């Protein structure tokens, strides 16, 4: 009887020991497997974060994705904000001529008519504010083809007129303050300028001597 009890206790102890060893081994295997899975897991990809139409990110990576999206939008918008190559216009009241510059060189010289006595064209720095292929003047009841406003209120601008009678006055003061051009010259200028093109009206412009010898494409019909 005593021997039987001893054998039973040994069996129980052995069984308990086996379960303990088996549990320890299983835990070690699970731990190793978890570590391997962790090493193969990649960090979340910011590039896959959803971005809405306005460029703002949704998800936990808002700040980083918003910054990335903003950089991309800036690259697309920047070209539209780049200032054009050096383009500007000088109008000389003394000469009644317009000088068109590109990259510091005169590329066209046009005869114009600025404001006559009582309607003098004011000197100063302006820029093209708006354009219209055929504007209407309520004050003078006439159409002004190829209208290019150089003041925000539209009081002054560059344009041609319908008809031909005014052409004989190009090269002398004749307008109500605007800058008149021939239809051909106005057509060319209208296509060349853009909103913001600088326009400088000066009392007199001292044209470089070498520039005076150049015959420009449209000038020869009017220059005497």
BANUZA-165548 format. One line per 4 residues: number of its first residue (from 1); their letters; for each residue x, y, z of N, C-alpha, C. Coordinates in Angstrom, 1 decimal. Layout:
<selums>
NUM	A	X,Y,Z,X,Y,Z,X,Y,Z | ...
</selums>
This chain:
<selums>
1	XXXX	0.8,-1.2,0.0,0.0,0.0,0.0,0.9,1.2,0.0 | 1.9,1.2,0.8,2.8,2.4,0.9,3.5,2.6,-0.4 | 3.9,1.5,-1.0,4.6,1.6,-2.3,3.7,2.1,-3.4 | 2.4,1.8,-3.4,1.4,2.3,-4.3,1.3,3.8,-4.2
5	XXXX	1.2,4.3,-3.0,1.0,5.8,-2.8,2.3,6.5,-3.3 | 3.5,5.9,-3.1,4.7,6.6,-3.6,4.7,6.7,-5.1 | 4.3,5.6,-5.7,4.3,5.5,-7.2,3.3,6.6,-7.8 | 2.1,6.7,-7.1,1.0,7.6,-7.5,1.5,9.1,-7.5
9	XXXX	2.2,9.4,-6.3,2.7,10.7,-6.2,3.8,11.1,-7.2 | 4.7,10.1,-7.5,5.7,10.3,-8.6,5.0,10.6,-9.9 | 3.9,9.8,-10.2,3.2,10.1,-11.5,2.7,11.5,-11.6 | 2.0,11.9,-10.4,1.4,13.3,-10.4,2.5,14.3,-10.6
13	XXXX	3.6,14.2,-9.8,4.7,15.2,-9.9,5.3,15.2,-11.3 | 5.5,14.1,-11.9,6.0,14.0,-13.3,5.1,14.7,-14.3 | 3.8,14.4,-14.1,2.8,15.0,-15.0,2.8,16.6,-14.9 | 2.8,17.0,-13.6,2.9,18.5,-13.4,4.1,19.1,-14.1
17	XXXX	5.3,18.4,-13.9,6.6,18.9,-14.4,6.5,18.9,-15.9 | 5.9,17.9,-16.5,5.8,17.9,-18.0,5.0,19.0,-18.5 | 3.9,19.3,-17.8,3.0,20.5,-18.2,3.8,21.8,-18.1 | 4.6,21.9,-17.1,5.3,23.2,-16.9,6.3,23.4,-18.0
21	XXXX	7.1,22.3,-18.3,8.1,22.3,-19.4,7.4,22.6,-20.7 | 6.3,22.0,-21.0,5.6,22.2,-22.2,5.1,23.6,-22.4 | 4.6,24.2,-21.3,4.1,25.6,-21.3,5.2,26.5,-21.6 | 6.4,26.3,-20.9,7.5,27.2,-21.1,8.0,27.2,-22.5
25	XXXX	8.1,26.0,-23.1,8.5,25.8,-24.5,7.6,26.5,-25.4 | 6.3,26.4,-25.2,5.3,27.0,-26.1,5.3,28.5,-26.0 | 5.5,29.0,-24.8,5.6,30.5,-24.7,6.8,31.0,-25.4 | 8.0,30.3,-25.3,9.2,30.7,-26.0,9.0,30.7,-27.5
29	XXXX	8.3,29.7,-28.1,8.0,29.6,-29.5,7.1,30.8,-29.9 | 6.1,31.1,-29.2,5.2,32.2,-29.5,5.9,33.6,-29.5 | 6.8,33.7,-28.5,7.6,35.0,-28.4,8.5,35.1,-29.6 | 9.1,34.0,-30.0,10.0,34.1,-31.2,9.2,34.4,-32.5
33	XXXX	8.1,33.8,-32.6,7.2,34.1,-33.8,6.8,35.5,-33.8 | 6.4,36.0,-32.7,5.9,37.4,-32.6,7.0,38.4,-33.0 | 8.2,38.1,-32.6,9.4,38.9,-32.9,9.6,38.9,-34.4 | 9.5,37.7,-35.0,9.8,37.6,-36.5,8.7,38.4,-37.2
37	XXXX	7.5,38.3,-36.8,6.4,39.1,-37.5,6.7,40.6,-37.4 | 7.1,41.0,-36.2,7.3,42.4,-36.0,8.4,42.9,-36.9 | 9.5,42.1,-37.1,10.6,42.5,-37.9,10.2,42.7,-39.3 | 9.2,41.9,-39.8,8.8,42.0,-41.2,7.7,43.0,-41.4
41	XXXX	7.2,43.7,-40.4,6.2,44.7,-40.5,6.8,46.0,-40.9 | 6.3,46.6,-42.0,6.8,47.9,-42.4,6.0,49.0,-41.7 | 6.7,50.2,-41.6,6.0,51.3,-41.0,5.0,51.8,-41.9 | 4.0,52.5,-41.4,2.9,53.0,-42.3,3.4,53.9,-43.3
45	XXXX	2.9,53.8,-44.6,3.4,54.6,-45.7,2.6,55.9,-45.7 | 3.3,57.1,-45.6,2.7,58.4,-45.7,2.1,58.6,-47.1 | 2.8,58.0,-48.1,2.3,58.3,-49.4,1.0,57.7,-49.7 | 0.6,56.6,-48.9,-0.7,56.0,-49.1,-1.8,56.7,-48.4
49	XXXX	-1.5,57.7,-47.6,-2.5,58.4,-46.8,-3.4,59.1,-47.8 | -4.7,59.0,-47.5,-5.7,59.6,-48.4,-5.6,61.1,-48.3 | -5.6,61.8,-49.5,-5.6,63.2,-49.6,-6.8,63.7,-50.3 | -7.5,64.7,-49.8,-8.7,65.2,-50.4,-8.3,66.2,-51.5
53	XXXX	-9.3,66.8,-52.2,-9.0,67.7,-53.3,-8.3,68.9,-52.9 | -8.4,69.4,-51.7,-7.8,70.6,-51.3,-6.3,70.4,-50.9 | -5.9,69.2,-50.9,-4.5,68.9,-50.5,-4.3,68.7,-49.0 | -5.4,68.5,-48.3,-5.2,68.2,-46.8,-5.4,66.7,-46.6
57	XXXX	-4.6,66.2,-45.7,-4.5,64.8,-45.5,-5.6,64.3,-44.5 | -6.0,63.1,-44.6,-6.9,62.5,-43.6,-6.1,61.3,-43.0 | -6.2,61.2,-41.6,-5.5,60.1,-41.0,-4.5,60.7,-39.9 | -3.7,59.7,-39.3,-2.9,60.1,-38.2,-1.7,61.0,-38.7
61	XXXX	-1.3,60.9,-40.0,-0.1,61.6,-40.4,-0.5,63.0,-41.0 | -1.5,63.7,-40.5,-2.0,64.9,-41.1,-0.9,65.9,-41.4 | 0.0,66.2,-40.4,0.9,67.3,-40.5,1.9,67.0,-41.6 | 2.4,65.7,-41.6,3.5,65.4,-42.6,2.8,65.4,-44.0
65	XXXX	1.7,64.8,-44.2,1.0,64.7,-45.5,0.6,66.0,-46.0 | 0.1,66.9,-45.1,-0.3,68.3,-45.5,0.9,69.0,-46.0 | 2.1,68.8,-45.4,3.3,69.5,-45.8,3.7,69.0,-47.2 | 3.7,67.7,-47.4,4.0,67.1,-48.7,3.1,67.6,-49.8
69	XXXX	1.8,67.6,-49.5,0.8,68.0,-50.5,1.0,69.5,-50.8 | 1.3,70.3,-49.8,1.5,71.7,-50.1,2.7,71.9,-51.0 | 3.8,71.2,-50.7,5.0,71.3,-51.6,4.6,71.0,-53.0 | 3.8,69.9,-53.3,3.5,69.5,-54.6,2.7,70.6,-55.3
73	XXXX	1.7,71.2,-54.5,0.8,72.2,-55.1,1.7,73.5,-55.4 | 2.6,73.8,-54.6,3.5,75.0,-54.8,4.3,74.8,-56.1 | 4.8,73.6,-56.4,5.5,73.4,-57.6,4.7,73.6,-58.8 | 3.4,73.3,-58.7,2.5,73.4,-59.8,2.1,74.9,-60.0
77	XXXX	1.9,75.6,-58.9,1.5,77.0,-59.0,2.6,78.0,-59.3 | 3.8,77.6,-58.8,4.9,78.6,-59.0,5.1,79.1,-60.4 | 5.1,78.2,-61.5,5.3,78.7,-62.8,4.3,79.8,-63.2 | 3.1,79.8,-62.7,2.1,80.8,-63.0,2.4,82.1,-62.4
81	XXXX	3.2,82.1,-61.3,3.5,83.3,-60.6,4.9,83.9,-61.0 | 5.6,83.2,-61.8,6.9,83.7,-62.3,6.7,84.9,-63.2 | 7.4,86.0,-62.9,7.3,87.2,-63.7,7.8,86.9,-65.1 | 7.1,87.5,-66.1,7.5,87.3,-67.5,8.9,87.9,-67.7
85	XXXX	9.5,87.4,-68.8,10.8,88.0,-69.2,10.6,89.5,-69.3 | 11.7,90.3,-69.2,11.7,91.7,-69.1,10.9,92.3,-70.3 | 9.7,92.7,-70.0,8.9,93.4,-71.0,8.3,94.7,-70.4 | 8.5,95.7,-71.1,7.9,97.0,-70.7,7.7,98.0,-71.9
89	XXXX	7.0,99.0,-71.6,6.7,100.0,-72.6,7.0,101.4,-72.1 | 7.6,102.2,-73.0,7.9,103.6,-72.7,7.2,104.4,-73.7 | 6.4,105.4,-73.3,5.7,106.3,-74.2,6.3,107.7,-73.9 | 6.9,108.3,-75.0,7.5,109.6,-74.9,6.5,110.7,-75.5
93	XXXX	6.1,111.6,-74.6,5.2,112.6,-75.0,5.8,113.6,-76.0 | 7.1,113.9,-75.8,7.8,114.8,-76.7,7.9,114.3,-78.1 | 8.1,113.0,-78.2,8.3,112.4,-79.5,7.0,111.8,-80.1 | 6.0,111.7,-79.2,4.7,111.0,-79.6,5.1,109.6,-80.2
97	XXXX	5.9,108.9,-79.5,6.3,107.6,-79.9,6.2,106.6,-78.7 | 5.9,105.4,-79.0,5.9,104.3,-78.1,7.1,103.4,-78.4 | 7.8,103.0,-77.3,9.0,102.1,-77.5,8.6,100.8,-76.7 | 8.7,99.7,-77.4,8.4,98.4,-76.8,9.7,97.7,-76.6
101	XXXX	9.9,97.3,-75.3,11.1,96.7,-74.9,10.9,95.2,-74.5 | 11.9,94.4,-74.9,11.9,93.0,-74.4,13.4,92.7,-74.2 | 13.6,92.2,-73.0,15.0,91.8,-72.5,15.9,93.0,-72.7 | 15.4,94.2,-72.4,16.2,95.4,-72.4,16.5,96.0,-73.8
105	XXXX	15.9,95.4,-74.9,16.1,95.9,-76.2,14.8,96.4,-76.8 | 14.9,97.4,-77.6,13.7,97.9,-78.3,13.4,97.0,-79.4 | 12.1,96.4,-79.4,11.7,95.5,-80.5,10.7,96.1,-81.4 | 10.0,97.2,-80.9,9.1,97.9,-81.8,9.1,99.4,-81.4
109	XXXX	8.8,100.2,-82.4,8.7,101.7,-82.1,7.4,102.1,-82.9 | 6.4,102.6,-82.2,5.2,103.0,-82.8,4.9,104.5,-82.7 | 4.3,105.1,-83.7,3.8,106.4,-83.6,2.5,106.4,-82.8 | 2.3,107.4,-82.0,1.0,107.4,-81.2,0.5,108.8,-81.2
113	XXXX	-0.7,109.0,-80.7,-1.3,110.3,-80.4,-1.7,110.3,-78.9 | -1.1,111.1,-78.1,-1.5,111.3,-76.7,-2.4,112.5,-76.6 | -2.7,112.9,-75.3,-3.7,113.9,-75.1,-3.3,115.3,-75.6 | -4.3,116.0,-76.2,-4.1,117.3,-76.7,-4.2,118.3,-75.6
117	XXXX	-4.1,119.6,-75.8,-4.2,120.6,-74.8,-5.5,120.5,-74.1 | -5.5,120.6,-72.8,-6.7,120.5,-72.0,-7.0,119.0,-71.7 | -6.4,118.1,-72.3,-6.6,116.7,-72.1,-5.3,115.9,-72.0 | -4.3,116.6,-71.4,-2.9,116.1,-71.4,-2.9,114.7,-70.8
121	XXXX	-2.1,113.8,-71.4,-1.8,112.5,-70.8,-0.8,112.6,-69.7 | -1.2,112.2,-68.5,-0.3,112.4,-67.3,0.9,111.4,-67.4 | 2.1,112.0,-67.0,3.3,111.1,-67.0,3.2,110.3,-65.7 | 3.9,109.2,-65.7,3.9,108.3,-64.5,4.1,106.9,-64.9
125	XXXX	4.2,106.0,-63.8,4.3,104.6,-64.0,3.0,103.9,-63.9 | 2.7,103.1,-64.9,1.4,102.4,-65.0,1.6,101.0,-65.3 | 0.6,100.2,-65.5,0.7,98.8,-66.0,-0.7,98.5,-66.6 | -0.7,97.4,-67.4,-1.9,97.0,-68.1,-2.8,96.3,-67.0
129	XXXX	-4.0,96.9,-66.9,-4.9,96.4,-65.9,-6.0,95.5,-66.5 | -6.4,95.7,-67.7,-7.4,94.9,-68.3,-7.3,95.1,-69.8 | -7.9,94.1,-70.6,-7.9,94.2,-72.0,-9.3,93.8,-72.5 | -9.7,94.5,-73.6,-10.9,94.2,-74.3,-10.8,94.3,-75.8
133	XXXX	-11.2,93.3,-76.6,-11.0,93.4,-78.0,-11.8,94.6,-78.7 | -12.9,95.1,-78.0,-13.6,96.2,-78.6,-14.4,96.8,-77.5 | -13.8,97.8,-76.8,-14.4,98.5,-75.7,-15.3,99.7,-76.2 | -16.3,100.0,-75.4,-17.2,101.1,-75.7,-16.9,102.3,-74.7
137	XXXX	-16.8,103.5,-75.3,-16.6,104.7,-74.4,-18.0,105.4,-74.3 | -18.5,105.4,-73.1,-19.8,106.1,-72.8,-19.6,107.6,-73.0 | -18.4,108.0,-72.5,-18.2,109.5,-72.5,-18.1,110.0,-73.9 | -17.4,109.3,-74.8,-17.2,109.9,-76.2,-18.0,109.1,-77.2
141	XXXX	-18.8,108.1,-76.8,-19.7,107.4,-77.6,-19.0,106.8,-78.9 | -18.0,106.0,-78.6,-17.3,105.4,-79.7,-16.6,104.1,-79.3 | -16.4,103.2,-80.2,-15.7,102.0,-79.9,-14.2,102.2,-79.9 | -13.5,101.5,-79.1,-12.1,101.5,-79.0,-11.5,100.1,-79.1
145	XXXX	-11.2,99.7,-80.4,-10.7,98.3,-80.6,-9.4,98.1,-79.9 | -9.1,96.9,-79.5,-7.9,96.5,-78.8,-7.6,97.4,-77.6 | -8.5,97.5,-76.7,-8.4,98.4,-75.5,-7.5,97.7,-74.5 | -6.5,98.5,-74.0,-5.6,98.0,-73.0,-5.6,99.1,-71.9
149	XXXX	-6.4,98.9,-70.8,-6.4,99.9,-69.8,-5.1,99.9,-69.0 | -4.6,101.2,-68.7,-3.4,101.3,-67.9,-3.7,101.9,-66.5 | -4.9,102.2,-66.2,-5.3,102.6,-64.9,-6.5,101.7,-64.4 | -6.5,101.5,-63.1,-7.6,100.7,-62.6,-9.0,101.1,-62.9
153	XXXX	-9.2,102.5,-62.9,-10.5,103.0,-63.2,-10.9,103.0,-64.7 | -9.9,102.7,-65.5,-10.2,102.7,-67.0,-10.2,104.0,-67.6 | -9.7,105.1,-66.9,-9.7,106.4,-67.5,-8.7,106.6,-68.6 | -7.6,105.9,-68.5,-6.6,106.0,-69.5,-6.2,104.6,-70.0
157	XXXX	-5.9,104.5,-71.3,-5.6,103.2,-71.9,-4.9,103.4,-73.2 | -4.6,102.3,-73.8,-4.0,102.3,-75.2,-5.0,101.6,-76.1 | -5.2,102.1,-77.3,-6.2,101.5,-78.2,-6.1,102.1,-79.6 | -6.9,101.6,-80.5,-7.0,102.1,-81.8,-8.4,102.7,-81.9
161	XXXX	-8.8,103.2,-83.1,-10.1,103.7,-83.3,-10.7,103.1,-84.6 | -12.0,103.1,-84.8,-12.6,102.6,-86.0,-12.5,103.8,-87.0 | -12.3,103.4,-88.2,-12.2,104.5,-89.3,-10.7,104.8,-89.5 | -10.4,105.7,-90.4,-9.0,106.0,-90.8,-8.7,107.4,-90.6
165	XXXX	-9.6,108.3,-90.4,-9.3,109.7,-90.4,-8.3,110.1,-89.3 | -8.3,109.4,-88.2,-7.4,109.7,-87.1,-5.9,109.4,-87.4 | -5.7,108.5,-88.4,-4.4,108.0,-88.6,-3.4,109.2,-89.0 | -3.9,110.2,-89.7,-3.1,111.3,-90.1,-2.5,112.1,-88.9
169	XXXX	-3.1,111.9,-87.8,-2.6,112.7,-86.6,-1.7,111.9,-85.7 | -1.4,110.7,-86.1,-0.5,109.9,-85.3,0.9,110.5,-85.4 | 1.6,110.7,-84.3,2.8,111.4,-84.2,2.7,112.8,-83.7 | 1.4,113.2,-83.4,1.1,114.5,-82.8,0.0,114.3,-81.8
173	XXXX	-0.1,115.3,-80.8,-1.1,115.2,-79.8,-2.5,115.3,-80.4 | -3.5,114.5,-80.0,-4.8,114.6,-80.7,-5.9,113.9,-79.8 | -5.5,113.1,-78.8,-6.5,112.3,-78.1,-7.1,113.1,-76.9 | -8.0,112.5,-76.2,-8.6,113.0,-75.0,-7.8,112.6,-73.7
177	XXXX	-6.6,112.0,-73.9,-5.8,111.6,-72.8,-5.3,110.2,-73.0 | -6.0,109.4,-73.8,-5.5,108.0,-74.0,-4.4,108.0,-75.0 | -3.8,106.8,-75.3,-2.8,106.7,-76.2,-3.3,105.9,-77.4 | -3.4,106.6,-78.5,-4.0,106.1,-79.8,-2.9,105.4,-80.6
181	XXXX	-3.2,104.3,-81.2,-2.3,103.6,-82.1,-3.1,103.2,-83.4 | -2.3,102.9,-84.4,-3.0,102.5,-85.6,-3.6,101.1,-85.4 | -4.6,100.7,-86.2,-5.2,99.4,-86.0,-4.1,98.2,-86.0 | -3.2,98.3,-87.0,-2.2,97.3,-87.1,-1.3,97.2,-85.8
185	XXXX	-0.8,98.4,-85.4,0.0,98.5,-84.2,-0.7,98.0,-83.0 | -2.0,98.5,-82.8,-2.7,98.1,-81.7,-3.0,96.6,-81.6 | -3.2,96.0,-82.8,-3.4,94.5,-82.9,-2.2,93.8,-82.4 | -1.0,94.2,-82.9,0.2,93.6,-82.5,0.5,93.8,-81.0
189	XXXX	0.3,95.0,-80.5,0.5,95.3,-79.1,-0.4,94.5,-78.2 | -1.7,94.4,-78.6,-2.7,93.7,-77.8,-2.3,92.3,-77.6 | -1.7,91.6,-78.6,-1.3,90.2,-78.5,0.0,90.1,-77.7 | 0.8,91.2,-77.6,2.1,91.1,-77.0,2.0,91.3,-75.5
193	XXXX	1.2,92.3,-75.0,1.1,92.6,-73.6,0.3,91.5,-72.9 | 0.4,91.6,-71.5,-0.4,90.8,-70.7,-0.7,91.6,-69.4 | -1.6,91.1,-68.6,-2.0,91.9,-67.4,-0.8,92.1,-66.6 | -0.5,93.3,-66.2,0.7,93.6,-65.4,1.9,94.2,-66.2
197	XXXX	1.8,94.1,-67.5,3.0,94.7,-68.3,3.2,96.2,-67.9 | 4.4,96.5,-67.5,4.6,97.9,-67.1,4.6,98.9,-68.2 | 4.0,100.1,-68.0,3.9,101.1,-69.0,4.4,102.4,-68.3 | 5.4,103.0,-68.9,6.0,104.2,-68.4,5.7,105.4,-69.3
201	XXXX	5.1,106.4,-68.9,4.8,107.6,-69.7,5.7,108.7,-69.2 | 6.6,109.2,-70.1,7.6,110.2,-69.7,7.5,111.4,-70.6 | 8.0,112.5,-70.1,8.0,113.7,-70.9,8.8,113.6,-72.2 | 10.0,113.0,-72.0,10.9,112.8,-73.2,11.7,111.5,-72.9
205	XXXX	12.0,110.8,-74.0,12.8,109.6,-73.9,14.0,109.8,-74.8 | 15.2,109.7,-74.3,16.4,109.8,-75.1,16.7,108.4,-75.6 | 16.3,108.2,-76.8,16.5,106.9,-77.5,18.0,106.8,-77.8 | 18.6,105.6,-77.5,20.0,105.4,-77.9,20.2,105.6,-79.4
209	XXXX	21.3,106.2,-79.7,21.6,106.5,-81.1,21.6,105.3,-82.0 | 22.1,104.1,-81.5,22.1,102.9,-82.3,20.7,102.4,-82.6 | 19.8,102.7,-81.7,18.4,102.2,-81.9,17.7,103.0,-82.9 | 18.1,104.3,-83.1,17.4,105.1,-84.1,17.6,104.6,-85.5
213	XXXX	18.7,103.9,-85.7,19.0,103.4,-87.1,18.2,102.2,-87.5 | 17.5,101.6,-86.5,16.8,100.3,-86.8,15.4,100.6,-87.4 | 15.1,100.0,-88.4,13.8,100.1,-89.0,12.9,99.0,-88.5 | 11.9,99.3,-87.8,11.1,98.3,-87.2,10.0,97.9,-88.1
217	XXXX	9.4,96.7,-87.8,8.5,96.1,-88.7,7.3,96.9,-89.2 | 6.7,97.7,-88.3,5.5,98.4,-88.6,5.7,99.9,-88.8 | 6.9,100.4,-88.5,7.1,101.8,-88.4,7.2,102.6,-89.7 | 7.7,101.9,-90.7,8.0,102.6,-92.0,6.8,103.2,-92.6
221	XXXX	5.6,102.8,-92.3,4.4,103.3,-93.0,4.1,104.7,-92.5 | 4.6,105.0,-91.2,4.1,106.2,-90.6,5.2,107.2,-90.4 | 6.4,106.7,-90.2,7.5,107.6,-89.8,7.9,108.5,-91.1 | 8.2,109.7,-90.9,8.5,110.7,-92.0,10.0,111.1,-91.7
</selums>
